[in-house]
Amino acid sequence: MEVTAKVALVTGAGTGVGRAVSEALAREGYRLVLTGRRREPLDEVAEGIRLTDPEAETLVLSCDVGDPASVDGLFDRIEQDFGRLDLLFNNAGSSSAAVPIDELPVEEWQKVVDVNLTGAFLCTRRAFRLMKAQEPRGGRIINNGSISAHTPRPHSAPYTATKHAITGLTKACALDGRDFDIAVGQIDIGNAATPMTEPMKKGVLQPDGSMKPEARMDPGHVAQAVIYMAGLPLDANVLTMTVMATKMPFLGRG
């Protein structure tokens, strides 16, 4: 079977890195499924893509990636409309208030785990099922990790723990996908200029207790890296890649 245009699913596609990656994939000719919890920003992304390229094919579907039934509905629709999935970008993410762990409500912990970790698992689980059965077989999954998985910030236990777990999920699924032509990799991002990192311009808590502004980078650079990873043939894989603002405090942080 000849596939003329690949199908890509981007979670958390309405803002920040998800938006930049969605727009870059559209420029590469992918048929896009854009998902997130809020419909309005997803529609804005889709409209912007269509204004640039009226022939672009975008499907907007609201989904809570932490909810199994919502994810099942999302993938059922992808299978119904496209019959396949070539790329999954597990991008949806959440963080909690920067407070000492003994002051962190359990509900805040669970919220971050549900989105960052369980959401990636649920989407990967359904992507594997579809990619194993489709013809041509296989596909690629790229997980949005974080340099916080390796070097955490103060008061970031939920975010750091889930991103550390994403690295484990990436490696386990990269191994499990080998026999089915499913390549799984991870991009660790440092200080992309998104709404989530907006406070960094004024100052962020450092390990020495000081507050310092931090350098950020255009999320378009992250999108370019994802395009490179996605463009490889399935017999080659970028297992992990770090893309970060050059002047941010990561190497020897704080």
NUSEPA-22295 format. One record per residue (C-alpha): residue in one letter; x, y, z. Coordinates in pm, whole numbers, plus 32768, in hexadecimal, padded with zeros to 4 digits. Example, Ala and Ser with C-alpha at 12.3 -4.5 7.8 and 13.67 -1.06 7.14 Angstrom:
<atoms>
> A / 84CE / 7E3E / 830C
> S / 8557 / 7F96 / 82CA
</atoms>
This chain:
<atoms>
> M / 8000 / 8000 / 8000
> E / 8087 / 8156 / 7FA4
> V / 8058 / 8260 / 80AD
> T / 8059 / 83BA / 8010
> A / 804C / 848D / 814D
> K / 80AB / 841F / 82A9
> V / 7FC0 / 844D / 83CE
> A / 803F / 84F2 / 850D
> L / 7F99 / 851D / 865F
> V / 800E / 8639 / 8741
> T / 7F8F / 8646 / 88A6
> G / 7F88 / 8795 / 8955
> A / 7F84 / 882F / 87FB
> G / 7EDB / 8977 / 8853
> T / 7FFE / 8A3D / 88E3
> G / 8176 / 8A52 / 8908
> V / 8248 / 8933 / 888A
> G / 8117 / 886F / 8819
> R / 80A5 / 898D / 873D
> A / 8200 / 89C4 / 86A9
> V / 8229 / 8852 / 865B
> S / 80CC / 883B / 85C2
> E / 8114 / 8960 / 84DB
> A / 8263 / 88CA / 8477
> L / 81C8 / 8776 / 842D
> A / 80BF / 881F / 8357
> R / 81D1 / 88C5 / 828B
> E / 8267 / 876B / 8255
> G / 811E / 86EF / 81C4
> Y / 809E / 861A / 82E4
> R / 7F2E / 85E4 / 8318
> L / 7EFA / 865D / 847A
> V / 7E2A / 85FA / 85A5
> L / 7E39 / 8711 / 86A7
> T / 7DC5 / 86C4 / 8805
> G / 7DB6 / 8761 / 895C
> R / 7CBA / 87A4 / 8A6C
> R / 7C53 / 88FF / 89F0
> R / 7BB4 / 8914 / 889A
> E / 7BE4 / 8A89 / 8857
> P / 7D63 / 8A94 / 883C
> L / 7D5E / 8957 / 8769
> D / 7C6E / 89FB / 8675
> E / 7D52 / 8B2C / 8665
> V / 7E7D / 8A51 / 860B
> A / 7DB7 / 8997 / 8502
> E / 7D34 / 8ADD / 846C
> G / 7E93 / 8B6E / 845E
> I / 7F10 / 8A39 / 83AA
> R / 7DF4 / 8A47 / 82AE
> L / 7E32 / 8BB9 / 826C
> T / 7F98 / 8B64 / 8210
> D / 7F38 / 8A30 / 8149
> P / 7DC8 / 8A0B / 80E9
> E / 7E0E / 88A3 / 8082
> A / 7E90 / 8840 / 81DB
> E / 7DC7 / 8730 / 8283
> T / 7D8C / 8763 / 83F6
> L / 7CA2 / 86B1 / 84E5
> V / 7C61 / 8758 / 8635
> L / 7BF0 / 8674 / 8750
> S / 7BD2 / 86CF / 88BE
> C / 7C69 / 85CC / 89A5
> D / 7CD7 / 85A6 / 8B0F
> V / 7E0A / 84CB / 8AE2
> G / 7DFF / 845E / 8C4D
> D / 7CA9 / 83BE / 8C1D
> P / 7CAA / 8262 / 8B7B
> A / 7B4F / 8285 / 8AE4
> S / 7BA6 / 83D7 / 8A4C
> V / 7CE6 / 834B / 89B2
> D / 7C2B / 821C / 892B
> G / 7B31 / 8305 / 8886
> L / 7C4D / 83D1 / 87EE
> F / 7CF9 / 82A2 / 8754
> D / 7BB4 / 8205 / 86E0
> R / 7B73 / 8343 / 861C
> I / 7CD6 / 8346 / 858B
> E / 7CAD / 81E0 / 8518
> Q / 7B56 / 822D / 8489
> D / 7BC0 / 8367 / 83CC
> F / 7D22 / 8311 / 835F
> G / 7D50 / 819C / 8390
> R / 7EB1 / 81CC / 8412
> L / 7F9F / 829D / 84E4
> D / 8107 / 82DF / 847F
> L / 8178 / 83CD / 8591
> L / 810E / 840A / 86F8
> F / 81A2 / 8536 / 87AC
> N / 8155 / 8505 / 891D
> N / 816A / 8673 / 8979
> A / 8050 / 86BB / 8A6F
> G / 80DC / 8721 / 8BBF
> S / 808D / 87C2 / 8D09
> S / 814A / 8843 / 8E37
> S / 80F2 / 8897 / 8F9F
> A / 812F / 89C1 / 907D
> A / 829A / 89E0 / 90EA
> V / 826A / 898E / 925B
> P / 8326 / 88AB / 934D
> I / 82B7 / 8742 / 9327
> D / 8222 / 8736 / 9485
> E / 8136 / 884F / 941F
> L / 80CF / 87B5 / 92D3
> P / 7F66 / 8736 / 92C8
> V / 7F41 / 85D0 / 9253
> E / 7E48 / 864B / 9150
> E / 7F57 / 8724 / 90B1
> W / 8043 / 85FB / 90A0
> Q / 7F38 / 8522 / 9000
> K / 7EDE / 862C / 8F00
> V / 8044 / 863F / 8E82
> V / 806B / 84C4 / 8E7E
> D / 7F25 / 8499 / 8DBF
> V / 7F88 / 8589 / 8CA8
> N / 8101 / 855F / 8C8D
> L / 8128 / 83EB / 8CC6
> T / 7FDB / 8335 / 8CB1
> G / 7F7B / 8406 / 8B81
> A / 80B7 / 83A5 / 8AC7
> F / 8082 / 8238 / 8B25
> L / 7F18 / 8233 / 8AB3
> C / 7F66 / 82D6 / 8964
> T / 8098 / 81F9 / 892C
> R / 7FCC / 80C4 / 897E
> R / 7EC8 / 8111 / 8875
> A / 7FCD / 8188 / 877B
> F / 8084 / 803C / 8799
> R / 7F42 / 7F7F / 875C
> L / 7EFA / 8044 / 861F
> M / 805F / 804F / 859B
> K / 8089 / 7ED6 / 85C2
> A / 7F4D / 7E8E / 84FA
> Q / 7F60 / 7F91 / 83E2
> E / 7FF9 / 7F68 / 8289
> P / 8109 / 7FD0 / 8257
> R / 8155 / 7F65 / 83B9
> G / 8203 / 803B / 84BD
> G / 822A / 81A8 / 8516
> R / 82DD / 8295 / 85FE
> I / 8296 / 8317 / 875A
> I / 8349 / 8448 / 87E7
> N / 8321 / 8498 / 8958
> N / 834A / 85F7 / 89E0
> G / 8435 / 85C9 / 8B04
> S / 84F0 / 86D9 / 8BBC
> I / 864B / 8725 / 8C35
> S / 85A3 / 8727 / 8D8B
> A / 85A1 / 85AC / 8D69
> H / 871A / 85BA / 8D9B
> T / 874F / 86FD / 8E60
> P / 861B / 876D / 8F23
> R / 85BA / 88C4 / 8F9B
> P / 8568 / 8910 / 9108
> H / 8407 / 88AD / 9173
> S / 83BC / 87EA / 9034
> A / 8384 / 8685 / 90B0
> P / 8249 / 8634 / 8FE3
> Y / 82CE / 86C0 / 8E9B
> T / 842B / 8631 / 8EC9
> A / 83AD / 84D9 / 8F2F
> T / 82C4 / 84BD / 8E06
> K / 83C8 / 8533 / 8D0C
> H / 84C6 / 8440 / 8D9E
> A / 83BF / 8331 / 8D6F
> I / 838A / 839F / 8C06
> T / 84F6 / 8347 / 8BC4
> G / 84B3 / 81E8 / 8C44
> L / 8377 / 81CF / 8B72
> T / 8437 / 8242 / 8A3F
> K / 8549 / 8140 / 8A69
> A / 845C / 8022 / 8AB8
> C / 837D / 8070 / 898D
> A / 84A7 / 809F / 88A6
> L / 8507 / 7F3B / 88FF
> D / 83A6 / 7EB1 / 88E2
> G / 836D / 7F5D / 8794
> R / 8498 / 7EC4 / 86E2
> D / 83E4 / 7D90 / 865D
> F / 82C7 / 7E63 / 85D3
> D / 8387 / 7F7D / 8525
> I / 8320 / 8074 / 8633
> A / 8433 / 816C / 8689
> V / 8415 / 8222 / 87D6
> G / 84E7 / 834C / 883E
> Q / 84E6 / 8473 / 892A
> I / 8536 / 85E4 / 8912
> D / 85A2 / 8691 / 8A53
> I / 8554 / 8802 / 8A42
> G / 85F0 / 8919 / 8B0D
> N / 8546 / 8A6C / 8B2B
> A / 847A / 8A89 / 89ED
> A / 83CB / 8BDB / 89E7
> T / 8267 / 8B6A / 8A30
> P / 8157 / 8BE5 / 8B1F
> M / 81D3 / 8AE4 / 8C1F
> T / 832E / 8B85 / 8C28
> E / 82BA / 8CF0 / 8C1D
> P / 8316 / 8D2C / 8D8E
> M / 8482 / 8CDD / 8D3A
> K / 84A8 / 8E39 / 8CA6
> K / 8476 / 8ED2 / 8DFF
> G / 8528 / 8DCE / 8ED1
> V / 8525 / 8C5E / 8F30
> L / 8588 / 8BBE / 907A
> Q / 86EB / 8B31 / 906B
> P / 8780 / 8A1E / 9148
> D / 8843 / 8B21 / 920F
> G / 86FF / 8BCE / 926F
> S / 872A / 8CF6 / 9187
> M / 8635 / 8D6A / 907B
> K / 86CD / 8D9B / 8F25
> P / 8642 / 8DD1 / 8DC8
> E / 8697 / 8CBD / 8CD1
> A / 86D7 / 8CB9 / 8B5C
> R / 85C8 / 8C22 / 8A80
> M / 85BD / 8BB4 / 8914
> D / 84C1 / 8BBC / 87FB
> P / 83E8 / 8A7E / 8801
> G / 8419 / 8A73 / 8689
> H / 8573 / 89E4 / 86CB
> V / 84D1 / 88C3 / 8783
> A / 83E6 / 8891 / 865D
> Q / 850E / 887B / 856F
> A / 85A7 / 876C / 8649
> V / 8462 / 86A8 / 864E
> I / 844C / 86C1 / 84D4
> Y / 85AA / 862F / 84BA
> M / 8553 / 850E / 85A3
> A / 840B / 84CD / 84EE
> G / 84AF / 84D4 / 8398
> L / 859A / 83B2 / 83D6
> P / 854C / 825F / 833B
> L / 84C3 / 8167 / 8436
> D / 8609 / 80A4 / 843B
> A / 86B1 / 81D3 / 84DE
> N / 8651 / 827B / 8624
> V / 86B3 / 839F / 8700
> L / 8682 / 8301 / 8855
> T / 86BE / 8443 / 8916
> M / 8709 / 85A9 / 88B1
> T / 8739 / 86E1 / 8984
> V / 86D9 / 8835 / 88F7
> M / 870B / 8955 / 89E6
> A / 8743 / 8AC9 / 8A01
> T / 88BD / 8AE9 / 89EB
> K / 88E2 / 8BD5 / 8B11
> M / 87ED / 8B2F / 8C03
> P / 887D / 8AA5 / 8D4A
> F / 887A / 8930 / 8D06
> L / 89E4 / 88BE / 8CF6
> G / 8A4D / 890C / 8E57
> R / 88EE / 8990 / 8E9A
> G / 88CA / 8A8D / 8FB1
</atoms>
